[in-house]
């Protein structure tokens, strides 16, 4: 298949639309750095586009007809949008499925401690990361604290201009001879990814410091047990009405601080945290909100926990999607277990997940003929898995042929690829889980550089083609 950089093919009108989509996409990346934030953003955009909460429709005893738009949320971390098509839901849906969790560092449930005049939060990393990439750079804290009375307080520290940021420290190079001899996987130990959050003692200790004349007296005052930790707790109490035990019912995520930025002198790329897989989640969402008419019922499914195996109540292995489809069938065709099974088996899905972009700096890791390239359009992966296609979905040729025709008819640039050299590694998505229902599924998404790093890179052209491709798919 001939490779072609598609920038030169765009008209001025297409460049304008591309720029608009890129601006919109960067704004979503800035607002949605956690699963909860992505769901909250998605619900707001859906409501603005006329979508209603499925629970409200059911509570009112209503029904759904062609053109109706509804959404459903699971535990604030999973979102499904549906637009009812001309054909019955049991005839199958066109589903765009992407995940909204990204590799990061989580705060533990009993995290706050003081050590030698410094206050830290104890952490546990989430998903596949290179731990050494997360040290010595500005980090932000996002999440929620839920008190025993059910009050939910949002936490977002490190993103605004005047906010403090946090850091995970690294050993200075002057003392790092032994560290530098370790394997990359061992350079930074997981238990040393704790977040530095404070150094200032409580006010009463500061007074003692100011009145102390001798060095040892100052050290004794500063070492009074827990005074720096106590000061941190005071600040949390004043700002968020949060006590130390409230950490046990909090979900706090550590992510890179800062906004999505244009990358390159030509501004052809986007640099940001979380593009795996929010580049596919937000482009799928854009397409879903843009399409107004289709024969098949369209669905945009945004899920959690993909980076750790799609497990749990908000992962793709849960019954949330299946149960929601059952409710949809009940509101359109009447309650019927067999129609739910037919709806799932007759559906087609794009498992919208990122692919690894060819990086000439690390050419030895790729098989060039089967790699995804920047500015070559949306990427299809017939199979994922590792080595002997282990854990792969492996899409049917007939389905691929139908997709090729759909993309060609819509003028969408696309490419076919696989993830790296055969024996070198691999990866997986939610495709194999949905394929268990008997539906046609293929992986399809945007190629990125620096996958799973704190900052990932995408091509604006590929983001644009993804939106076009997802729109075309919803109209199949």
C-alpha distance (Angstrom), angle and dihedral (degrees) to the residues before:
residue distance angle dihedral
X1 . . .
X2 3.80 . .
X3 3.79 114.7 .
X4 3.76 118.3 -137.0
X5 3.79 132.9 179.4
X6 3.79 101.0 -130.7
X7 3.80 99.9 -157.9
X8 3.82 91.5 91.2
X9 3.82 91.6 54.8
X10 3.81 97.0 61.2
X11 3.78 123.8 106.0
X12 3.80 120.6 -141.3
X13 3.81 89.2 -102.0
X14 3.79 91.1 53.7
X15 3.81 91.4 48.3
X16 3.80 88.8 53.6
X17 3.81 91.5 51.5
X18 3.80 90.3 44.9
X19 3.80 91.2 53.1
X20 3.80 91.4 47.9
X21 3.80 92.0 51.1
X22 3.82 91.4 46.8
X23 3.81 91.5 51.6
X24 3.78 91.0 47.5
X25 3.80 91.0 47.2
X26 3.82 94.1 50.8
X27 3.80 90.3 50.3
X28 3.82 89.5 54.1
X29 3.81 91.4 48.9
X30 3.80 89.3 53.0
X31 3.79 93.5 49.2
X32 3.81 98.3 39.3
X33 3.81 111.3 53.9
X34 3.81 95.5 138.1
X35 3.79 134.6 39.9
X36 3.80 92.0 -106.7
X37 3.80 91.9 50.6
X38 3.81 91.0 48.9
X39 3.80 92.1 51.5
X40 3.80 92.5 46.8
X41 3.80 90.0 49.7
X42 3.80 92.3 45.7
X43 3.80 92.7 50.9
X44 3.79 92.0 49.8
X45 3.82 92.7 50.3
X46 3.81 90.7 45.5
X47 3.80 92.6 51.3
X48 3.80 90.2 49.2
X49 3.82 87.3 54.0
X50 3.80 92.5 52.2
X51 3.81 101.7 -95.3
X52 3.80 118.2 148.1
X53 3.79 130.2 -151.2
X54 3.81 108.1 -98.6
X55 3.80 89.7 -140.5
X56 3.81 90.1 59.5
X57 3.80 91.4 51.8
X58 3.81 90.8 50.5
X59 3.81 92.9 45.7
X60 3.79 90.3 53.3
X61 3.81 91.2 51.1
X62 3.78 91.3 -121.7
X63 3.77 133.5 148.5
X64 3.78 134.0 -134.1
X65 3.80 127.8 -122.2
X66 3.79 138.4 178.8
X67 3.79 111.1 -52.5
X68 3.80 96.3 19.6
X69 3.80 115.5 134.2
X70 3.80 125.7 -152.2
X71 3.79 139.4 163.7
X72 3.80 135.9 -158.0
X73 3.81 129.9 -159.4
X74 3.79 129.9 -156.6
X75 3.82 117.7 -156.3
X76 3.81 92.1 -33.9
X77 3.83 90.2 -73.4
X78 3.80 106.0 78.4
X79 3.80 128.1 53.4
X80 3.79 133.5 -172.6
X81 3.80 123.7 -173.1
X82 3.81 122.6 -167.9
X83 3.79 132.5 -171.9
X84 3.81 110.9 -169.2
X85 3.79 111.4 -126.1
X86 3.78 133.6 -151.1
X87 3.81 93.1 -97.1
X88 3.82 122.6 64.9
X89 3.79 115.6 -86.2
X90 3.80 88.3 -120.7
X91 3.81 88.1 64.4
X92 3.79 86.9 69.3
X93 3.78 139.8 -92.8
X94 3.79 135.2 -113.5
X95 3.81 103.3 -124.8
X96 3.79 129.7 -164.4
X97 3.81 107.3 -164.8
X98 3.80 124.0 -174.8
X99 3.79 136.6 155.5
X100 3.78 124.9 -119.4
X101 3.80 100.3 -165.0
X102 3.80 117.9 96.1
X103 3.81 134.5 -170.7
X104 3.78 109.7 -82.6
X105 3.81 144.0 131.8
X106 3.81 120.7 -85.4
X107 3.79 128.3 -152.6
X108 3.81 113.9 -120.6
X109 3.82 123.2 -123.7
X110 3.84 96.1 -107.2
X111 3.78 97.6 31.3
X112 3.80 112.6 139.9
X113 3.79 117.3 97.5
X114 3.78 141.4 145.1
X115 3.80 124.6 -131.9
X116 3.80 125.4 179.3
X117 3.78 95.5 -27.2
X118 3.80 97.1 -41.1
X119 3.81 129.2 101.4
X120 3.80 120.3 -141.5
X121 3.79 142.6 179.0
X122 3.81 113.4 -133.9
X123 3.82 111.6 -129.3
X124 3.78 146.4 -168.4
X125 3.80 120.6 -157.0
X126 3.81 120.3 -123.8
X127 3.79 123.3 -143.8
X128 3.78 129.8 -11.0
X129 3.79 110.3 -32.7
X130 3.78 137.7 155.6
X131 3.79 95.9 -122.7
X132 3.81 94.5 -153.0
X133 3.83 90.1 63.1
X134 3.81 92.1 65.8
X135 3.79 100.3 59.1
X136 3.82 129.3 92.5
X137 3.79 97.6 16.9
X138 3.82 134.7 102.4
X139 3.78 113.5 -86.0
X140 3.80 134.3 -172.1
X141 3.79 132.4 -148.4
X142 3.81 118.9 -131.5
X143 3.79 132.1 172.3
X144 3.77 146.2 71.8
X145 3.79 138.2 -70.7
X146 3.81 115.8 -151.0
X147 3.80 116.5 -162.0
X148 3.79 124.6 -151.4
X149 3.81 91.2 -100.2
X150 3.82 89.6 58.6
X151 3.79 96.2 -104.0
X152 3.80 110.7 150.1
X153 3.79 118.9 -151.8
X154 3.79 120.4 -170.6
X155 3.79 118.3 -137.1
X156 3.80 121.8 -155.3
X157 3.81 115.2 156.3
X158 3.77 124.7 162.3
X159 3.79 104.3 30.5
X160 3.80 104.1 86.7
X161 3.80 122.3 77.9
X162 3.79 94.6 -109.0
X163 3.81 97.0 39.8
X164 3.78 123.3 113.0
X165 3.80 116.0 -119.6
X166 3.79 131.1 -149.0
X167 3.80 135.5 -133.8
X168 3.78 143.6 -159.1
X169 3.78 106.5 -137.8
X170 3.79 127.0 -129.8
X171 3.78 131.2 -159.0
X172 3.79 114.7 -93.7
X173 3.81 113.6 -108.0
X174 3.83 91.4 -120.0
X175 3.82 89.9 67.1
X176 3.80 98.5 31.1
X177 3.81 102.6 90.2
X178 3.81 93.5 115.3
X179 3.80 92.4 39.7
X180 3.80 92.1 53.3
X181 3.79 90.9 55.9
X182 3.81 92.7 60.2
X183 3.79 126.0 97.2
X184 3.81 113.7 -94.2
X185 3.82 89.7 -109.9
X186 3.81 89.8 57.3
X187 3.82 102.0 39.0
X188 3.81 90.6 93.5
X189 3.79 117.9 29.6
X190 3.81 117.4 -141.5
X191 3.79 91.6 -122.2
X192 3.81 89.7 57.4
X193 3.79 94.2 60.8
X194 3.80 91.0 92.3
X195 3.78 116.7 141.7
X196 3.81 119.1 -116.6
X197 3.82 107.4 -136.3
X198 3.81 109.6 157.9
X199 3.81 151.4 12.2
X200 3.81 105.5 170.6
X201 3.81 120.0 101.9
X202 3.77 124.4 -138.1
X203 3.80 115.5 -78.6
X204 3.81 96.1 -101.5
X205 3.79 90.3 57.8
X206 3.79 90.9 48.2
X207 3.78 88.4 57.8
X208 3.79 90.2 53.6
X209 3.79 90.3 49.2
X210 3.78 92.0 51.7
X211 3.82 92.1 50.6
X212 3.82 95.9 44.7
X213 3.82 115.1 102.0
X214 3.78 101.9 -173.3
X215 3.79 128.3 65.1
X216 3.79 94.2 -126.5
X217 3.82 90.9 50.3
X218 3.80 89.6 54.4
X219 3.80 91.2 49.4
X220 3.80 91.6 49.6
X221 3.79 91.3 50.8
X222 3.80 92.5 48.6
X223 3.78 92.1 48.8
X224 3.77 95.8 57.4
X225 3.75 103.3 133.7
X226 3.78 116.1 -87.4
X227 3.79 99.6 -13.6
X228 3.81 94.6 131.5
X229 3.79 90.7 45.4
X230 3.80 88.4 47.5
X231 3.78 90.3 54.3
X232 3.81 91.0 51.8
X233 3.80 90.2 50.8
X234 3.81 89.8 49.5
X235 3.81 90.4 54.7
X236 3.81 92.3 47.5
X237 3.78 90.6 49.3
X238 3.80 93.2 49.7
X239 3.80 95.4 45.0
X240 3.81 103.3 33.9
X241 3.84 105.7 13.4
X242 3.81 85.7 -119.1
X243 3.80 127.8 153.2
X244 3.79 125.9 -162.6
X245 3.80 94.3 -102.8
X246 3.83 88.7 56.3
X247 3.80 88.3 74.7
X248 3.81 86.9 75.9
X249 3.81 91.0 66.5
X250 3.80 96.6 38.2
X251 3.79 131.8 102.5
X252 3.79 107.5 -153.7
X253 3.80 122.8 172.0
X254 3.79 127.2 -166.0
X255 3.80 112.9 -143.0
X256 3.81 135.8 162.5
X257 3.78 112.2 -77.1
X258 3.79 119.4 -124.2
X259 3.75 142.6 51.0
X260 3.80 134.4 -71.0
X261 3.79 109.5 -89.2
X262 3.78 138.5 -163.1
X263 3.79 109.4 -104.1
X264 3.80 126.1 -147.5
X265 3.79 132.3 25.8
X266 3.79 87.5 -90.1
X267 3.83 91.5 50.6
X268 3.80 88.7 -130.2
X269 3.81 95.6 136.7
X270 3.80 141.2 48.2
X271 3.80 124.9 -131.5
X272 3.79 115.8 -160.7
X273 3.76 147.5 129.6
X274 3.80 118.4 -99.4
X275 3.79 102.6 23.6
X276 3.81 86.7 136.9
X277 2.93 97.1 102.4
X278 3.78 109.5 -14.7
X279 3.79 91.3 78.0
X280 3.81 86.0 68.3
X281 3.81 95.4 35.4
X282 3.80 95.3 54.4
X283 3.81 95.2 40.6
X284 3.82 88.5 50.1
X285 3.79 89.4 49.6
X286 3.81 91.6 49.1
X287 3.80 90.9 51.2
X288 3.79 92.4 47.1
X289 3.79 92.2 52.2
X290 3.81 92.2 44.7
X291 3.82 99.0 52.3
X292 3.80 111.1 85.1
X293 3.82 103.3 170.8
X294 3.81 131.7 35.6
X295 3.79 139.2 147.5
X296 3.78 94.2 -131.9
X297 3.77 125.1 54.9
X298 3.78 106.8 -100.4
X299 3.77 124.0 -140.5
X300 3.78 134.5 -171.9
X301 3.80 110.8 -165.3
X302 3.81 119.6 -170.4
X303 3.80 114.2 -173.5
X304 3.78 141.2 -176.1
X305 3.83 135.0 -136.1
X306 3.82 98.2 36.3
X307 3.78 90.9 129.9
X308 3.81 90.9 60.8
X309 3.80 100.2 39.9
X310 3.82 104.2 -70.5
X311 3.81 90.1 -88.6
X312 3.81 130.9 146.2
X313 3.78 133.3 45.3
X314 3.81 93.3 -56.5
X315 3.81 97.4 42.0
X316 3.79 126.1 94.8
X317 3.81 91.1 -102.8
X318 3.82 89.2 66.5
X319 3.81 122.9 95.4
X320 3.81 93.9 -120.3
X321 3.80 95.7 106.3
X322 3.80 94.4 42.7
X323 3.79 91.6 48.6
X324 3.80 91.6 48.0
X325 3.81 91.2 51.6
X326 3.82 88.2 51.5
X327 3.81 89.5 55.3
X328 3.80 89.6 47.8
X329 3.80 91.5 52.8
X330 3.81 90.5 48.8
X331 3.81 90.9 54.0
X332 3.81 95.2 46.4
X333 3.82 108.6 29.1
X334 3.79 105.4 10.1
X335 3.78 128.1 -97.8
X336 3.81 110.6 -47.7
X337 3.79 128.5 150.2
X338 3.80 92.4 -160.8
X339 3.82 91.4 53.1
X340 3.79 89.9 52.9
X341 3.81 88.7 53.7
X342 3.79 90.8 47.3
X343 3.81 91.8 48.7
X344 3.80 91.2 54.7
X345 3.81 96.5 41.7
X346 3.81 93.1 46.7
X347 3.80 93.9 50.0
X348 3.78 129.4 104.2
X349 3.76 122.8 -146.9
X350 3.76 141.3 -167.4
X351 3.78 107.1 -153.3
X352 3.77 91.1 -147.8
X353 3.78 105.9 -151.3
X354 3.77 134.9 137.7
X355 3.77 126.3 -93.8
X356 3.79 129.1 -150.8
X357 3.80 111.9 -96.0
X358 3.79 116.6 -138.0
X359 3.78 109.2 -97.6
X360 3.83 114.1 -163.2
X361 3.82 89.0 -160.8
X362 3.82 87.3 66.8
X363 3.79 100.2 28.3
X364 3.81 91.7 146.6
X365 3.82 90.2 71.0
X366 3.82 94.1 57.6
X367 3.77 138.1 66.3
X368 3.78 97.3 -138.0
X369 3.80 99.2 -152.0
X370 3.80 90.3 55.4
X371 3.79 99.4 40.4
X372 3.79 131.7 107.6
X373 3.81 115.9 -118.5
X374 3.78 131.3 -156.0
X375 3.82 115.5 -100.1
X376 3.81 92.7 14.9
X377 3.80 94.5 107.9
X378 3.80 136.8 -110.8
X379 3.81 114.3 -14.1
X380 3.81 126.3 -128.8
X381 3.79 119.6 -162.3
X382 3.80 111.0 -164.1
X383 3.78 88.0 -164.7
X384 3.78 138.4 4.0
X385 3.79 124.8 -178.4
X386 3.79 123.6 103.7
X387 3.80 135.3 -76.4
X388 3.83 104.0 -29.6
X389 3.82 90.6 24.2
X390 3.81 88.3 -87.5
X391 3.81 111.0 -179.0
X392 3.79 92.8 9.0
X393 3.78 131.5 141.7
X394 3.85 96.4 -150.4
X395 3.82 105.1 -162.1
X396 3.82 124.4 -128.0
X397 3.79 119.2 -99.9
X398 3.81 91.1 -128.7
X399 3.79 91.7 57.8
X400 3.79 91.7 47.4
X401 3.80 90.9 51.6
X402 3.81 90.9 52.2
X403 3.81 90.4 49.9
X404 3.81 91.9 49.1
X405 3.80 90.0 55.1
X406 3.81 92.2 46.4
X407 3.80 92.5 51.0
X408 3.80 93.9 44.5
X409 3.79 92.3 48.9
X410 3.81 90.0 51.4
X411 3.81 94.1 46.3
X412 3.81 93.4 -116.8
X413 3.80 118.4 158.6
X414 3.81 111.2 -133.5
X415 3.79 142.3 165.5
X416 3.80 138.1 -165.2
X417 3.78 121.4 -129.0
X418 3.78 147.4 150.6
X419 3.80 131.0 -139.2
X420 3.80 108.1 -93.0
X421 3.78 132.2 -58.8
X422 3.80 117.9 -20.2
X423 3.80 99.9 -110.3
X424 3.79 98.0 30.2
X425 3.79 103.7 77.7
X426 3.76 139.3 -68.9
X427 3.77 141.2 -166.8
X428 3.77 145.5 -136.9
X429 3.79 142.1 -131.9
X430 3.80 137.6 -168.9
X431 3.82 91.3 -80.9
X432 3.80 97.4 99.8
X433 3.82 91.7 51.2
X434 3.80 94.5 56.1
X435 3.80 90.8 41.7
X436 3.81 87.1 64.9
X437 3.81 87.3 76.3
X438 3.80 89.6 60.9
X439 3.80 95.4 -108.6
X440 3.80 124.8 137.7
X441 3.80 109.7 -99.9
X442 3.79 135.3 175.5
X443 3.79 132.9 170.0
X444 3.77 112.4 -111.3
X445 3.77 130.0 167.1
X446 3.78 150.9 104.7
X447 3.80 124.9 -49.4
X448 3.80 114.4 -124.3
X449 3.78 137.6 -172.8
X450 3.83 121.4 -136.7
X451 3.81 91.8 25.9
X452 3.85 111.5 -164.5
X453 3.80 91.9 9.9
X454 3.82 120.9 122.2
X455 3.80 88.3 -103.4
X456 3.81 121.3 35.1
X457 3.81 129.0 -172.3
X458 3.81 128.8 -137.1
X459 3.79 133.9 175.4
X460 3.80 116.4 -113.4
X461 3.79 88.4 -142.6
X462 3.80 91.5 57.3
X463 3.81 91.6 47.0
X464 3.80 88.7 53.5
X465 3.81 93.1 47.7
X466 3.81 90.1 48.8
X467 3.81 91.0 58.0
X468 3.82 90.2 47.7
X469 3.79 91.5 47.1
X470 3.79 94.4 48.7
X471 3.79 91.2 48.7
X472 3.80 89.9 52.4
X473 3.80 91.7 48.4
X474 3.80 93.0 52.6
X475 3.80 88.6 55.3
X476 3.85 95.3 50.3
